[in-house]
Amino acid sequence: MISALVVISFLLSMCLTRIFISPASWLRVMDHPNERSLHTIPVPRAGGVAILVAFLVGMGMVAFFLGLVVNPILLVCALLVAVVSFLDDCYSLSAALRFFIHFCAALILVVNGYALSVLELPGLSWAWPESIAVVISCLMVVWLINLYNFMDGIDGFAAGMAIVGFSCFALLAWQAQHLLFMSANMIVVAAVAGFLWFNFPPAKIFMGDAGSSTLGFLVAAFSLWASAEKIFPIWVALLVFSPFIVDASVTLLRRLFQGEKIWEAHKSHFYQRLVLVGWGHKKTVLCAYVLMVVCSATAWFAMQVDVTFQWMIIMAWLVAYVLMMIGVVKLARQYA
């Protein structure tokens, strides 16, 4: 039955995305290129609405046909993030207002059972007071919402990474025999896959902030959910999505040190540099997909081995990311 629901969610997302591409669509929101864009012609950006609708309908079907109900608070908070993000797509809201709504959604989620009460690393576990858990969890949610938005800068990138990452979450849930968590992740994968059909380079439509911010929220919410219910520890979730987390976090810190306005659009992410040096959208996203698959595979493998191997995996990825970033910087300087 879950397979049928996944297919329906995929087809619904695909149909809605196709409708939103049409010039005659009732939901015609365009992304016009500017000096910071990597595209050169106006492109529709209502794809996130298709993803959201397919996800919500899919979760409704999971509840109706399988009797598996996701906490309504999670869905309400996801919808809150999606609505303010869609309004930003249409009217360019202030950064202060967006961050305020993001924080409200994060706080509502966290105080309703999704706080990271214990920080787990291989062989280590730290419990902290509830107040600290709430603050750290809220910061994590807000950061993942925004970093996912930051990383949605080239065709097929955010969508493809979501498919790989949430598929890994579903696999880990299947191993843990957590049917609801597995089903929720499979529905996300299906909803995003229907959109990616039209978003893969050269993209006919973008997901917009409504899509990227909502996916970022779901990454955070599902990671906290998995930690709370002992499906897998938080460090595994962060490893799965580390290609996004590392690029966005390092870029943010670098721009802070340089005194730049971090809320403004730019073209200094590592993936953007690869596009600008001639890799193009397709080569860059395909390499990113490979990186994400390898991250997900090692995250899955880490759950099968002992603590020593887990730390070896973490350290190997730290070294690998440093080397990859150095390589991208050197390549960018050659083409400067």
MITORLUM-112932 format. One record per residue: residue in one letter; x, y, z of N, C-alpha, C in turn. Coordinates in steps of 0.1 Angstrom, whole numbers, plus 2048, in hexadecimal, padded with zeros to 3 digits. Example, Ala and Ser with C-alpha at 12.3 -4.5 7.8 and 13.67 -1.06 7.14 Angstrom:
BEGIN
TILUM   rest    nX    nY    nZ   caX   caY   caZ    cX    cY    cZ
TILUM      a   884   7C7   84E   87B   7D3   84E   884   7DF   84E
TILUM      s   880   7EA   847   889   7F5   847   881   800   84F
This chain:
BEGIN
TILUM   rest    nX    nY    nZ   caX   caY   caZ    cX    cY    cZ
TILUM      m   808   7F4   800   800   800   800   809   80D   800
TILUM      i   813   80D   808   81C   819   808   822   81C   7FB
TILUM      s   825   811   7F3   82A   814   7E6   820   81B   7DD
TILUM      a   814   817   7DE   809   81E   7D6   808   82C   7DA
TILUM      l   809   82F   7E7   807   83D   7EC   813   846   7E7
TILUM      v   81F   83F   7E7   82B   846   7E2   829   84A   7D3
TILUM      v   824   841   7CC   822   843   7BD   818   84E   7BB
TILUM      i   80D   84E   7C3   803   859   7C2   809   866   7C5
TILUM      s   811   867   7D0   817   874   7D4   821   879   7C9
TILUM      f   828   86F   7C3   831   873   7B8   829   879   7AC
TILUM      l   81F   872   7A8   817   876   79D   810   883   79F
TILUM      l   80B   885   7AB   805   892   7AF   80E   89D   7AE
TILUM      s   81A   89B   7B4   825   8A6   7B3   829   8A9   7A5
TILUM      m   82A   89E   79D   82E   8A0   78F   823   8A8   787
TILUM      c   816   8A5   789   80B   8AB   782   80A   8BA   786
TILUM      l   80B   8BD   793   80B   8CA   798   816   8D3   793
TILUM      t   822   8CD   793   82E   8D4   78E   82C   8D7   77F
TILUM      r   827   8CE   778   825   8D0   769   81B   8DC   767
TILUM      i   811   8DC   770   807   8E7   76F   80D   8F4   772
TILUM      f   815   8F5   77C   81B   902   780   826   907   776
TILUM      i   82B   8FE   76D   834   902   763   82D   90A   758
TILUM      s   820   907   756   819   90D   74B   817   91C   74C
TILUM      p   819   923   742   817   932   742   808   935   746
TILUM      a   7FF   92C   744   7F1   92E   748   7EE   92A   756
TILUM      s   7F8   926   75D   7F5   921   76B   7EF   92C   774
TILUM      w   7E6   929   77D   7E1   932   786   7EB   936   791
TILUM      l   7F5   92E   792   800   931   79C   80D   935   794
TILUM      r   80D   941   78F   819   945   787   822   94E   78F
TILUM      v   82C   948   795   836   94F   79C   843   94D   795
TILUM      m   84A   958   791   856   957   789   862   95B   791
TILUM      d   86D   954   78E   87A   958   794   882   95F   789
TILUM      h   884   96C   78A   88B   974   780   89A   975   784
TILUM      p   8A2   972   77A   8B1   972   77D   8B6   980   781
TILUM      n   8C0   980   78A   8C7   98C   78D   8D6   989   78D
TILUM      e   8DE   993   792   8EC   991   792   8F1   986   79A
TILUM      r   8E9   981   7A3   8EE   976   7AC   8E8   968   7A7
TILUM      s   8E0   968   79D   8DA   95C   798   8E3   954   78F
TILUM      l   8E1   947   78E   8E8   93E   785   8E0   93A   779
TILUM      h   8D3   940   778   8CB   93D   76D   8CA   94B   765
TILUM      t   8C6   94A   758   8C6   956   750   8B8   95A   74B
TILUM      i   8AE   952   74D   8A1   955   748   897   953   754
TILUM      p   88C   95A   754   882   958   75E   87D   94A   75F
TILUM      v   87B   944   76B   877   936   76C   86C   936   777
TILUM      p   861   92E   775   857   92D   77F   85D   927   78C
TILUM      r   858   92B   797   85D   926   7A4   852   922   7AE
TILUM      a   848   91C   7A9   83D   917   7B2   83E   908   7B4
TILUM      g   84A   902   7B1   84B   8F4   7B2   84A   8EF   7C1
TILUM      g   84E   8F8   7CA   84C   8F4   7D8   83E   8F2   7DC
TILUM      v   835   8F9   7D6   827   8F7   7D9   823   8E8   7D5
TILUM      a   827   8E4   7CA   824   8D6   7C5   82A   8CC   7CF
TILUM      i   836   8CE   7D4   83D   8C5   7DE   834   8C5   7EA
TILUM      l   831   8D1   7EF   829   8D2   7FC   81C   8CB   7FB
TILUM      v   814   8CD   7F0   807   8C7   7EF   808   8B8   7EE
TILUM      a   812   8B3   7E6   814   8A5   7E5   818   89E   7F2
TILUM      f   820   8A5   7FA   824   8A0   807   818   89F   810
TILUM      l   810   8AA   811   805   8AB   81A   7FA   8A0   816
TILUM      v   7F7   8A0   809   7EE   896   805   7F3   888   808
TILUM      g   800   885   805   805   878   807   805   874   816
TILUM      m   808   87E   81F   807   87B   82D   7F8   878   831
TILUM      g   7EF   87F   82B   7E1   87D   82E   7DD   86F   829
TILUM      m   7E2   86A   81E   7DF   85D   819   7E5   852   823
TILUM      v   7F1   855   827   7F8   84C   831   7EF   84A   83E
TILUM      a   7EA   856   842   7E1   855   84E   7D4   84E   84B
TILUM      f   7CE   850   840   7C1   84A   83D   7C2   83B   83A
TILUM      f   7CC   838   832   7CC   82A   82D   7D5   821   836
TILUM      l   7DF   826   83D   7E8   81E   845   7E6   821   854
TILUM      g   7DE   82B   857   7DC   82E   866   7E8   834   86C
TILUM      l   7F2   839   865   7FE   83E   86A   7FE   84D   86A
TILUM      v   7FD   854   875   7FB   862   876   807   86A   87B
TILUM      v   80C   873   873   817   87B   877   812   886   881
TILUM      n   81A   88A   88A   816   894   894   811   8A1   88C
TILUM      p   805   8A5   88E   7FF   8B0   886   808   8BD   888
TILUM      i   80E   8BE   894   817   8CA   896   822   8CB   88C
TILUM      l   828   8C0   888   832   8C0   87E   82D   8C5   871
TILUM      l   821   8C0   86D   81B   8C4   860   817   8D3   860
TILUM      v   812   8D8   86B   80E   8E6   86D   81A   8EF   86C
TILUM      c   825   8EB   872   831   8F3   872   837   8F3   864
TILUM      a   837   8E8   85D   83C   8E7   84F   833   8F0   847
TILUM      l   826   8F0   849   81D   8F9   841   820   908   844
TILUM      l   823   90B   850   826   919   854   832   91E   84D
TILUM      v   83D   915   84D   849   919   846   846   91A   837
TILUM      a   83E   911   831   83C   912   823   834   91E   81F
TILUM      v   82A   922   827   822   92E   824   82A   93B   824
TILUM      v   832   93D   82E   83A   949   82F   845   949   824
TILUM      s   84A   93D   820   854   93C   816   84D   93F   808
TILUM      f   841   93B   806   83A   93D   7F9   837   94C   7F8
TILUM      l   833   952   803   830   961   803   83D   968   800
TILUM      d   849   963   805   855   969   801   859   968   7F3
TILUM      d   855   95C   7ED   857   95A   7DE   84F   965   7D7
TILUM      c   843   968   7DC   83A   971   7D4   83D   980   7D7
TILUM      y   841   983   7E4   841   991   7E7   84F   996   7EE
TILUM      s   858   98D   7EF   866   990   7F5   864   996   803
TILUM      l   860   98E   80C   85F   992   81A   86C   995   820
TILUM      s   86C   99D   82B   879   9A0   832   87F   994   838
TILUM      a   88C   994   839   893   989   840   88F   988   84E
TILUM      a   88D   993   855   889   992   863   87B   98B   865
TILUM      l   872   98E   85C   865   987   85D   866   978   85B
TILUM      r   86E   975   850   870   966   84D   876   95F   859
TILUM      f   881   965   85F   888   95E   86A   87E   95D   876
TILUM      f   876   967   878   86D   966   883   863   95B   882
TILUM      i   85D   959   876   854   94E   873   85B   941   874
TILUM      h   867   940   86F   86F   934   870   871   930   87E
TILUM      f   875   93A   887   877   937   895   86A   933   89C
TILUM      c   85F   939   898   852   935   89E   84F   927   89B
TILUM      a   851   923   88E   84E   915   88A   857   90B   891
TILUM      a   864   90F   892   86D   907   899   86A   905   8A8
TILUM      l   866   910   8AE   862   90F   8BD   856   907   8BF
TILUM      i   84C   909   8B7   840   900   8B8   843   8F2   8B6
TILUM      l   84B   8EE   8AC   84F   8E0   8AA   857   8DB   8B6
TILUM      v   861   8E2   8BB   86A   8DD   8C5   863   8DB   8D3
TILUM      v   85A   8E5   8D7   853   8E3   8E4   848   8D9   8E3
TILUM      n   846   8D3   8D8   83C   8C9   8D7   842   8BB   8D4
TILUM      g   84D   8B9   8DB   853   8AB   8DB   85F   8A9   8D2
TILUM      y   864   8B3   8CB   86F   8B2   8C1   87C   8B8   8C6
TILUM      a   87D   8BA   8D2   88A   8C0   8D7   895   8B6   8D7
TILUM      l   8A1   8BA   8D4   8AD   8B2   8D4   8B2   8B1   8E3
TILUM      s   8AC   8A8   8EB   8AF   8A8   8F9   8BC   8A2   8FC
TILUM      v   8C1   89A   8F3   8CE   893   8F5   8D6   894   8E8
TILUM      l   8E3   899   8E9   8EC   89A   8DE   8F4   88D   8DE
TILUM      e   8F2   886   8D3   8F9   879   8D1   904   879   8C7
TILUM      l   90F   874   8CA   91A   871   8C1   91E   863   8C3
TILUM      p   925   85D   8BA   929   84F   8BC   92F   84C   8C9
TILUM      g   928   844   8D1   92D   840   8DE   92C   84A   8E9
TILUM      l   926   856   8E6   925   861   8EF   916   866   8EF
TILUM      s   912   86B   8FB   905   870   8FC   905   87B   907
TILUM      w   8FF   887   903   8FF   892   90D   8F0   896   90E
TILUM      a   8EB   896   91A   8DE   89B   91D   8DF   8A9   922
TILUM      w   8D6   8B2   91E   8D7   8C0   923   8CA   8C5   928
TILUM      p   8C9   8D0   92F   8BD   8D5   934   8B3   8D8   929
TILUM      e   8A6   8D7   92D   89C   8D9   922   89D   8E6   91B
TILUM      s   8A0   8F1   923   8A1   8FE   91D   8AC   8FF   912
TILUM      i   8B7   8F8   915   8C2   8F8   90B   8BE   8EF   8FF
TILUM      a   8B7   8E4   902   8B3   8DC   8F7   8A9   8E3   8ED
TILUM      v   8A0   8EB   8F3   897   8F3   8EB   89F   8FD   8E2
TILUM      v   8A8   905   8E8   8AF   90F   8E1   8B7   908   8D5
TILUM      i   8BF   8FE   8D9   8C7   8F7   8CF   8BF   8F2   8C3
TILUM      s   8B4   8EB   8C7   8AB   8E5   8BD   8A5   8F0   8B4
TILUM      c   8A1   8FB   8BA   89B   906   8B1   8A5   90C   8A8
TILUM      l   8B1   90E   8AD   8BC   913   8A4   8BF   909   899
TILUM      m   8BF   8FC   89C   8C1   8F2   892   8B6   8F2   887
TILUM      v   8AA   8F4   88B   89F   8F4   881   8A0   900   878
TILUM      v   8A2   90C   87F   8A3   918   877   8AE   918   86D
TILUM      w   8BA   913   872   8C5   912   869   8C3   909   85D
TILUM      l   8BD   8FD   860   8BB   8F4   855   8B0   8F9   84B
TILUM      i   8A6   900   850   89D   907   847   8A4   910   83D
TILUM      n   8AD   918   842   8B3   922   83A   8BF   91D   832
TILUM      l   8C6   913   838   8D1   90E   830   8CC   906   823
TILUM      y   8C1   900   825   8BB   8F8   819   8B7   903   80F
TILUM      n   8B2   90E   813   8AE   918   80A   8BB   91E   803
TILUM      f   8C5   920   80B   8D2   925   805   8D7   91C   7FA
TILUM      m   8D6   90F   7FD   8DC   905   7F4   8D3   902   7E7
TILUM      d   8C7   908   7E7   8BF   906   7DB   8C2   910   7D1
TILUM      g   8CE   90F   7CA   8D3   919   7C1   8D5   915   7B3
TILUM      i   8D5   907   7B0   8D7   903   7A2   8CC   8F8   79F
TILUM      d   8CA   8F5   793   8C0   8EC   78E   8C2   8DE   794
TILUM      g   8B7   8D9   79A   8B7   8CB   79F   8BF   8C8   7AB
TILUM      f   8C5   8D2   7B1   8CE   8D0   7BD   8C6   8CC   7C9
TILUM      a   8BE   8D5   7CE   8B7   8D3   7DB   8AE   8C7   7DA
TILUM      a   8A7   8C6   7CF   89D   8BB   7CD   8A5   8AD   7CD
TILUM      g   8AF   8AC   7C5   8B7   89F   7C5   8BD   89B   7D2
TILUM      m   8C2   8A5   7D9   8C8   8A2   7E6   8BD   89E   7F0
TILUM      a   8B1   8A4   7EF   8A6   8A0   7F8   8A2   891   7F5
TILUM      i   8A2   88D   7E9   89E   880   7E5   8A8   876   7EB
TILUM      v   8B5   879   7EA   8BF   870   7F0   8BE   870   7FF
TILUM      g   8BD   87B   805   8BE   87C   813   8B2   876   81A
TILUM      f   8A6   879   815   89A   874   81B   898   865   818
TILUM      s   89E   860   80D   89E   852   80A   8A7   84A   814
TILUM      c   8B2   850   818   8BA   84A   822   8B3   84A   830
TILUM      f   8AC   855   833   8A4   855   83F   89A   84A   83F
TILUM      a   893   848   834   889   83D   832   890   82F   834
TILUM      l   89B   82D   82F   8A2   820   830   8A6   81E   83F
TILUM      l   8AB   828   846   8AE   826   854   8A2   823   85C
TILUM      a   897   82A   858   88A   827   85F   885   819   85D
TILUM      w   887   814   850   883   806   84D   88B   7FC   856
TILUM      q   898   7FF   857   8A0   7F6   85F   89C   7F7   86E
TILUM      a   897   803   873   893   804   880   884   800   882
TILUM      q   87E   7FC   877   870   7F7   877   866   802   87C
TILUM      h   869   80F   878   860   81A   87B   859   81E   86F
TILUM      l   84D   818   86D   845   819   861   841   827   85E
TILUM      l   83D   82F   868   838   83C   866   843   845   861
TILUM      f   84F   845   867   85A   84D   863   85E   849   855
TILUM      m   85F   83C   852   862   838   845   858   83D   83B
TILUM      s   84B   83C   83E   841   840   834   842   84F   832
TILUM      a   844   857   83C   845   866   83B   851   86A   832
TILUM      n   85C   863   833   867   866   82B   865   862   81D
TILUM      m   85F   857   81A   85C   852   80D   852   85C   806
TILUM      i   849   861   80D   840   86B   807   847   878   803
TILUM      v   850   87C   80C   859   888   808   860   885   7FB
TILUM      v   867   879   7FB   86F   875   7EF   866   876   7E2
TILUM      a   85A   870   7E3   851   870   7D8   84D   87E   7D3
TILUM      a   849   886   7DD   845   894   7DA   850   89C   7D3
TILUM      v   85C   89A   7D8   868   8A1   7D2   86B   89B   7C4
TILUM      a   86A   88E   7C3   86E   888   7B6   865   88D   7AB
TILUM      g   858   88E   7AE   84E   893   7A4   852   8A1   79F
TILUM      f   857   8A9   7A8   85C   8B7   7A4   869   8B6   79D
TILUM      l   872   8AD   7A1   880   8AD   79B   87F   8A9   78C
TILUM      w   874   8A2   789   872   89E   77B   873   8AA   771
TILUM      f   86F   8B6   776   86F   8C2   76E   87A   8CC   773
TILUM      n   881   8C8   77E   88B   8D1   784   899   8CD   780
TILUM      f   89B   8C1   77B   8A8   8BD   778   8AE   8C5   76C
TILUM      p   8BB   8C8   76C   8C0   8D2   762   8BD   8CD   754
TILUM      p   8B9   8D6   74B   8B6   8E4   74E   8A8   8E5   754
TILUM      a   8A6   8EC   75F   89A   8EC   767   88F   8F4   760
TILUM      k   883   8EF   760   877   8F6   75B   870   8FD   766
TILUM      i   873   8FA   772   86D   900   77E   876   8FF   78A
TILUM      f   875   909   793   87C   908   7A0   872   905   7AB
TILUM      m   877   901   7B6   86F   8FE   7C2   86C   90B   7CA
TILUM      g   874   915   7C8   873   921   7D0   875   91F   7DF
TILUM      d   874   92A   7E6   876   929   7F5   86B   920   7FB
TILUM      a   860   920   7F5   855   917   7FB   859   909   7FB
TILUM      g   861   905   7F1   866   8F7   7F1   872   8F5   7F9
TILUM      s   87C   8FD   7F7   889   8FB   7FD   888   8FD   80D
TILUM      s   881   908   811   880   90A   820   878   8FF   826
TILUM      t   86E   8FA   81F   865   8EF   825   86D   8E2   826
TILUM      l   875   8DF   81C   87E   8D3   81C   888   8D5   827
TILUM      g   88E   8E1   829   897   8E3   834   891   8E0   841
TILUM      f   884   8E5   843   87D   8E3   84F   87B   8D4   851
TILUM      l   877   8CC   847   875   8BE   848   881   8B6   84C
TILUM      v   88D   8BB   846   89A   8B4   84A   89C   8B6   859
TILUM      a   89A   8C2   85E   89C   8C4   86C   892   8BD   875
TILUM      a   885   8BE   871   87A   8B7   879   87C   8A8   879
TILUM      f   87F   8A2   86D   880   894   86D   88D   88F   874
TILUM      s   898   897   874   8A4   894   87B   8A1   894   88A
TILUM      l   89A   89E   88F   896   89E   89D   88C   893   8A1
TILUM      w   883   890   898   87A   885   89A   881   878   89B
TILUM      a   88B   876   892   892   869   893   89A   868   89F
TILUM      s   8A0   873   8A4   8A8   873   8B0   89F   870   8BC
TILUM      a   893   877   8BD   88A   875   8C8   885   867   8C9
TILUM      e   883   860   8BE   87D   853   8BE   888   848   8BC
TILUM      k   895   84C   8BD   8A0   842   8BD   8A0   83A   8B0
TILUM      i   89C   841   8A5   89D   83A   898   8AB   83B   893
TILUM      f   8B2   846   894   8C0   848   892   8C4   855   899
TILUM      p   8D1   856   89D   8D5   862   8A4   8D7   86E   89B
TILUM      i   8D7   879   8A1   8D7   886   89A   8E4   887   891
TILUM      w   8EF   882   895   8FB   883   88E   8FA   87C   880
TILUM      v   8F2   871   880   8F0   86A   873   8E8   872   86A
TILUM      a   8DE   879   86F   8D6   882   866   8DF   88D   860
TILUM      l   8E7   893   869   8F0   89E   864   8FA   899   85A
TILUM      l   8FF   88C   85B   908   886   852   901   885   844
TILUM      v   8F5   880   844   8ED   87E   838   8EC   88B   830
TILUM      f   8E9   896   837   8E7   8A3   830   8F4   8AC   831
TILUM      s   8FF   8A6   834   90B   8AE   836   910   8B5   829
TILUM      p   90D   8B0   81D   911   8B9   812   90B   8C7   812
TILUM      f   8FE   8C7   816   8F8   8D4   817   8FD   8DC   823
TILUM      i   8FE   8D5   82F   901   8DB   83B   90F   8E1   83B
TILUM      v   918   8DA   836   926   8DE   836   928   8EA   82C
TILUM      d   922   8EA   820   924   8F5   817   91D   901   81C
TILUM      a   911   900   821   90A   90C   826   910   912   832
TILUM      s   914   909   83B   91A   90E   848   927   915   846
TILUM      v   930   90F   83E   93D   914   83C   93C   922   834
TILUM      t   933   922   82A   931   92E   822   92B   939   82B
TILUM      l   922   936   834   91C   940   83D   927   946   846
TILUM      l   930   93D   84C   93A   942   855   944   94B   84D
TILUM      r   948   947   841   951   94F   839   94B   95C   836
TILUM      r   93F   95D   833   938   96A   82F   937   973   83C
TILUM      l   934   96C   847   934   974   854   941   97B   857
TILUM      f   94C   973   855   959   978   858   95D   983   84E
TILUM      q   957   983   842   95A   98D   838   951   999   839
TILUM      g   948   999   843   93F   9A4   845   934   9A5   83B
TILUM      e   930   99B   834   926   99B   82A   918   999   831
TILUM      k   90E   99E   82A   900   99C   82F   8FC   98E   82B
TILUM      i   8FB   985   836   8F9   977   834   8EB   973   82F
TILUM      w   8E1   97D   830   8D4   97A   82C   8D2   97D   81D
TILUM      e   8DB   983   817   8DA   986   809   8DF   97B   800
TILUM      a   8D9   97A   7F4   8DC   970   7EA   8EB   972   7E5
TILUM      h   8F1   967   7E2   8FF   968   7DD   903   95C   7D4
TILUM      k   90F   95C   7D0   913   951   7C7   921   94B   7CC
TILUM      s   922   94A   7DA   92F   946   7DF   92F   938   7E6
TILUM      h   923   931   7E5   923   923   7EA   92D   91B   7E1
TILUM      f   932   910   7E7   93B   908   7DF   935   902   7D3
TILUM      y   928   8FE   7D4   922   8F8   7C8   920   903   7BD
TILUM      q   91D   90F   7C1   91C   91A   7B8   929   91D   7B1
TILUM      r   934   91C   7B8   941   91F   7B2   944   914   7A7
TILUM      l   940   908   7AA   942   8FE   79F   93A   901   793
TILUM      v   92E   906   794   926   90A   788   92E   915   781
TILUM      l   932   91F   788   938   92B   782   946   928   77C
TILUM      v   94D   91D   780   95A   91A   779   958   911   76D
TILUM      g   94B   90E   76A   949   907   75D   943   8F9   75F
TILUM      w   941   8F5   76B   93B   8E7   76C   92D   8E7   767
TILUM      g   926   8F2   769   918   8F2   765   90F   8EC   76F
TILUM      h   902   8ED   76D   8F8   8E8   777   8F8   8D9   777
TILUM      k   8F7   8D2   76B   8F6   8C4   76B   902   8BC   771
TILUM      k   90E   8C0   76D   91A   8B9   773   91B   8BB   782
TILUM      t   918   8C8   786   918   8CB   795   90E   8C3   79D
TILUM      v   902   8C2   798   8F8   8BB   7A0   8FA   8AC   7A0
TILUM      l   8FF   8A7   794   902   898   794   90D   895   79E
TILUM      c   917   89D   79E   922   89A   7A8   91D   89C   7B6
TILUM      a   914   8A6   7B8   90E   8A7   7C6   905   89B   7C9
TILUM      y   8FE   896   7C0   8F6   88A   7C2   8FF   87E   7C7
TILUM      v   90A   87D   7C0   914   872   7C4   919   874   7D2
TILUM      l   91C   881   7D5   921   884   7E3   916   881   7ED
TILUM      m   90A   884   7EA   8FF   882   7F3   8FC   873   7F5
TILUM      v   8FD   86B   7EA   8FB   85D   7EB   906   857   7F4
TILUM      v   912   85B   7F2   91D   855   7FA   91C   859   808
TILUM      c   918   865   80B   915   86A   819   90A   861   81F
TILUM      s   8FF   85F   818   8F4   857   81D   8F8   848   81F
TILUM      a   900   843   816   905   835   817   90D   833   823
TILUM      t   916   83D   825   91F   83C   831   917   83E   83E
TILUM      a   90D   847   83E   904   848   849   8FD   83B   84D
TILUM      w   8F8   835   842   8F1   828   844   8FB   81E   84A
TILUM      f   907   81D   844   912   814   848   916   817   856
TILUM      a   916   823   85A   91A   827   868   911   821   872
TILUM      m   904   81F   86E   8FA   819   878   8FC   80A   879
TILUM      q   905   804   871   907   7F6   871   914   7F2   878
TILUM      v   91C   7FC   87C   929   7F8   881   92B   7FE   88F
TILUM      d   937   7FB   895   939   7FF   8A3   93E   80E   8A4
TILUM      v   940   812   8B0   943   820   8B2   950   824   8AC
TILUM      t   95A   81C   8AC   967   81F   8A6   965   822   897
TILUM      f   95E   81A   890   95C   81C   882   953   829   87F
TILUM      q   94A   82B   888   942   837   887   94A   844   888
TILUM      w   954   844   891   95C   850   892   966   851   886
TILUM      m   96A   846   881   973   846   875   96B   84C   869
TILUM      i   95E   848   868   956   84E   85D   955   85D   85E
TILUM      i   952   861   86B   950   870   86D   95D   877   86A
TILUM      m   969   872   86F   975   879   86C   979   879   85D
TILUM      a   976   86D   857   979   86D   848   971   877   840
TILUM      w   965   879   844   95C   884   83D   961   892   841
TILUM      l   966   894   84D   96B   8A1   850   977   8A4   847
TILUM      v   980   89B   846   98C   89C   83D   988   89E   82E
TILUM      a   97E   896   82A   97A   897   81C   974   8A4   819
TILUM      y   96C   8AA   822   966   8B7   81F   970   8C2   81F
TILUM      v   97A   8C1   827   985   8CB   827   98C   8CB   819
TILUM      l   98F   8BF   815   996   8BD   808   98D   8C2   7FD
TILUM      m   980   8BE   7FD   978   8C3   7F2   976   8D2   7F2
TILUM      m   975   8D8   7FD   974   8E7   7FD   981   8ED   7F8
TILUM      i   98C   8E8   7FC   999   8EE   7F7   99A   8EC   7E8
TILUM      g   995   8E1   7E3   995   8DE   7D5   98D   8E8   7CD
TILUM      v   981   8EB   7D2   977   8F4   7CC   97D   902   7CC
TILUM      v   983   906   7D7   989   914   7D8   995   915   7CE
TILUM      k   99D   90B   7CC   9A8   90B   7C3   9A3   90C   7B5
TILUM      l   999   904   7B2   993   904   7A4   98D   911   7A1
TILUM      a   986   918   7AB   980   925   7A8   98A   92F   7A6
TILUM      r   996   92E   7AD   9A0   938   7AB   9A7   937   79D
TILUM      q   9A7   92B   798   9AD   929   78A   9A4   930   780
TILUM      y   997   931   782   98E   937   778   98A   945   77C
TILUM      a   990   94B   786   98D   958   78A   992   962   780
